[in-house]
């Protein structure tokens, strides 16, 4: 019995689709194996019509090649996303001059040098939590007082008032300890402050160097030791919430030591030095 022409055409179409589907599966498996990628859908075949998949399969080798990938059509949403500029990576902070009132919500934490800043270079209504011998190891437990608050510990002070900026300069008194332990404790102090004052900017201040004579007399106050300490502290800054400032340019001589004309004991600047430091901080607001 002869088949009608329409049945012949239908049979031919079905046979063609079956052959094309089998060929498509084999091709897909071959390409997937060669490109080390897995295809999660079967190919769609329509007689006499090539259905182009807009996706481009790129092998691992080609992904690292400098050859240009042919353009393809993308949905408007993806095009818009692709056209958005990347967010810049956190870099050095943009510093600028500020009014003295900028420091009204600031807290300065430190040792006897920060005490000197409080006495001779006070800025705005800033608070100063500082004491001779203060270190990263005792800063969370030691007591200190200022003209703005009675004797208290740092956790209590942080819990009782909101600060916008917190300056920290510690490390010189504990420089005789292993540097690793100092920096680990520095991190703990920063973490504690961040938890207590999540909205505050934390500014880590470089330790001021000592005179050449003092460095020669006290081996652990050597220029190399202080440099290693300051460099390690600088690496704690992320330039997002935690920043690093180095005011040593004010105090150093040509040999990189505290200028002897600026100090009486080889460690602490004169009152004029603290005043210059305060002015420098006003020129370096965040």
C-alpha positions in Angstrom: 0.0 0.0 0.0 1.3 3.4 -1.0 1.5 6.1 1.5 -0.2 9.4 0.8 2.2 12.3 0.0 1.2 14.0 3.3 2.0 10.9 5.3 5.4 10.7 3.5 6.2 14.3 4.4 5.2 13.7 8.0 7.4 10.6 8.2 10.3 12.5 6.6 10.0 15.3 9.1 9.9 12.9 12.0 12.9 11.0 10.7 14.8 14.2 10.1 14.0 15.5 13.6 15.2 12.2 15.1 18.5 12.3 13.2 19.1 16.0 14.0 18.4 15.4 17.7 20.7 12.4 17.9 23.4 14.5 16.1 22.8 17.4 18.5 23.2 15.2 21.6 26.4 13.8 20.2 27.7 17.3 19.4 26.7 18.6 22.8 28.5 15.8 24.6 31.6 16.3 22.5 31.7 20.1 23.0 31.0 19.7 26.8 33.8 17.2 27.1 36.2 19.4 25.2 35.4 22.6 27.1 35.1 21.0 30.5 31.6 22.4 30.9 28.3 20.6 31.6 25.2 21.4 29.5 22.0 21.1 31.5 19.5 21.1 28.7 19.0 19.0 25.5 19.3 20.7 22.2 16.1 21.9 20.4 15.9 21.0 16.7 13.5 22.4 14.2 13.7 21.3 10.6 15.2 23.8 8.2 15.7 26.3 11.0 18.9 26.9 13.1 18.1 28.0 16.7 21.1 30.0 17.9 21.8 29.8 21.6 23.0 33.3 22.7 25.2 31.8 25.4 28.9 31.5 24.5 30.8 28.5 25.8 34.4 29.4 26.7 36.9 26.7 27.6 39.2 27.3 30.6 42.1 27.8 28.2 40.2 30.4 26.2 39.1 32.2 29.3 42.7 33.2 29.9 43.4 34.0 26.3 43.8 37.5 25.0 41.7 36.7 21.9 38.6 38.8 21.5 35.3 37.0 22.2 32.7 37.7 19.6 29.9 40.0 20.8 26.5 38.5 21.6 23.1 39.9 22.3 22.3 40.5 26.0 19.1 41.4 27.7 18.7 45.1 28.5 18.9 44.4 32.3 22.3 42.7 31.8 23.5 45.4 29.5 22.7 48.0 32.2 24.5 46.0 34.9 27.5 45.6 32.7 27.7 49.3 31.9 27.9 50.3 35.6 31.4 51.3 36.6 33.1 49.2 39.2 33.3 50.5 42.7 36.9 51.8 43.4 39.0 49.7 45.8 39.6 51.3 49.1 42.8 53.4 48.8 44.5 56.1 50.8 42.0 58.5 52.5 41.4 61.9 51.0 42.7 64.3 53.7 41.6 67.9 54.0 41.8 70.9 56.3 39.0 71.0 58.9 37.7 73.5 61.5 38.6 73.0 65.2 34.9 72.1 65.8 35.5 69.0 63.7 37.1 67.4 66.8 34.1 68.1 69.1 33.0 64.5 68.8 36.5 63.1 68.9 38.2 60.9 71.5 42.0 60.7 71.7 43.4 57.5 73.3 47.1 57.3 74.2 50.0 57.4 76.6 52.0 60.4 78.0 52.4 61.9 74.6 48.6 62.1 74.2 48.5 63.6 77.6 50.8 66.3 76.3 48.5 66.9 73.4 45.6 67.3 75.8 47.6 69.8 77.9 49.1 71.9 75.2 47.2 71.2 72.0 43.6 70.6 72.8 41.2 70.5 69.9 37.6 71.7 70.1 35.6 69.7 72.7 37.5 66.5 72.2 38.0 64.0 75.0 41.4 62.6 75.9 41.7 59.2 77.6 45.4 59.1 78.2 47.9 58.3 81.0 51.6 57.9 81.4 52.5 54.2 80.8 49.3 53.4 78.9 49.7 50.4 76.6 47.5 48.2 74.4 47.7 45.6 77.1 46.2 47.8 79.8 44.1 50.4 77.9 40.9 48.4 78.4 41.4 48.1 82.2 43.3 51.2 83.2 41.6 54.4 84.6 42.1 57.9 83.3 40.5 61.3 83.8 40.1 64.4 81.7 38.6 67.9 82.1 35.5 66.5 80.4 35.0 63.4 82.6 36.0 62.0 86.0 38.3 59.0 86.4 36.9 56.1 84.5 37.9 53.1 82.4 37.7 53.1 78.6 34.8 50.6 78.2 32.7 52.8 80.5 33.6 55.9 78.6 32.8 54.3 75.3 29.4 53.1 76.6 28.4 56.5 78.0 29.0 58.7 74.9 28.9 58.5 71.2 32.0 59.5 69.3 32.4 60.2 65.6 36.2 59.9 65.5 38.6 57.9 67.8 42.3 58.6 67.5 44.7 56.0 69.0 48.4 56.3 69.5 49.8 53.4 71.6 52.8 51.1 71.2 55.9 53.0 72.4 55.7 51.8 76.0 55.3 48.2 75.1 57.9 48.1 72.3 60.1 45.8 74.4 57.5 43.0 73.9 57.3 40.8 70.9 55.9 42.7 68.0 53.4 39.9 67.1 51.8 40.1 70.6 51.6 43.9 70.4 49.7 43.8 67.1 47.4 41.0 68.2 46.5 43.0 71.2 46.1 46.1 69.0 43.5 44.1 67.0 41.6 43.2 70.1 41.5 46.8 71.3 40.3 47.9 67.8 37.6 45.2 67.8 36.4 46.2 71.2 36.2 49.9 70.2 34.4 48.9 66.9 31.8 46.9 68.8 31.2 49.8 71.3 31.3 52.5 68.7 30.3 51.0 65.4 29.6 54.4 63.7 32.9 56.0 64.7 36.0 56.4 62.4 39.1 54.9 64.0 42.3 56.7 63.3 45.5 54.9 64.2 48.4 57.3 64.8 52.0 56.5 64.1 54.2 56.6 67.2 56.6 59.5 67.2 60.3 58.5 67.0 62.8 59.3 69.8 66.1 61.1 69.5 69.2 59.3 68.3 70.7 59.6 71.8 67.6 58.1 73.4 67.6 55.3 70.8 71.2 54.5 71.5 70.6 54.4 75.3 67.4 52.2 75.1 67.9 49.5 72.5 64.2 48.6 72.1 63.5 52.3 71.1 65.7 52.0 68.0 64.5 53.6 64.8 64.1 50.2 63.2 61.9 48.9 66.0 59.6 52.0 65.9 59.5 51.7 62.1 58.4 48.1 62.3 55.8 48.9 64.9 54.4 51.8 62.9 54.3 49.7 59.6 52.5 46.9 61.4 50.0 49.4 62.8 49.5 50.9 59.4 48.5 47.5 58.0 45.6 47.4 60.4 43.9 50.2 58.6 41.3 49.3 55.9 40.7 52.9 54.8 37.0 52.3 55.1 36.4 52.5 58.9 40.0 52.4 60.1 42.6 54.9 59.0 46.3 55.6 59.6 48.0 59.0 60.1 51.7 59.7 60.5 52.6 63.1 61.9 56.3 62.3 62.2 57.2 64.7 59.4 56.7 67.5 62.1 59.3 66.1 64.5 62.1 64.3 62.6 65.5 65.5 61.6 67.3 64.5 58.4 68.4 61.3 60.0 64.9 60.2 60.9 65.1 60.7 64.6 63.2 63.1 66.8 64.9 66.5 66.5 66.8 67.3 69.7 65.7 70.9 69.5 62.1 69.8 69.9 62.4 67.8 73.1 64.0 68.0 76.5 64.0 64.3 77.4 64.5 62.7 73.9 60.9 61.3 73.9 58.3 64.0 74.6 58.0 67.2 72.4 58.0 70.6 74.0 54.6 72.4 74.3 55.3 74.1 70.9 55.6 70.6 69.4 52.2 69.6 70.7 50.7 72.8 69.3 52.2 72.0 65.9 50.8 68.5 66.1 47.3 69.9 66.8 47.6 72.2 63.8 48.8 69.3 61.7 45.7 67.3 62.7 43.5 70.1 61.6 45.2 70.0 58.2 44.6 66.3 57.9 40.9 65.7 58.5 39.1 62.7 57.0 
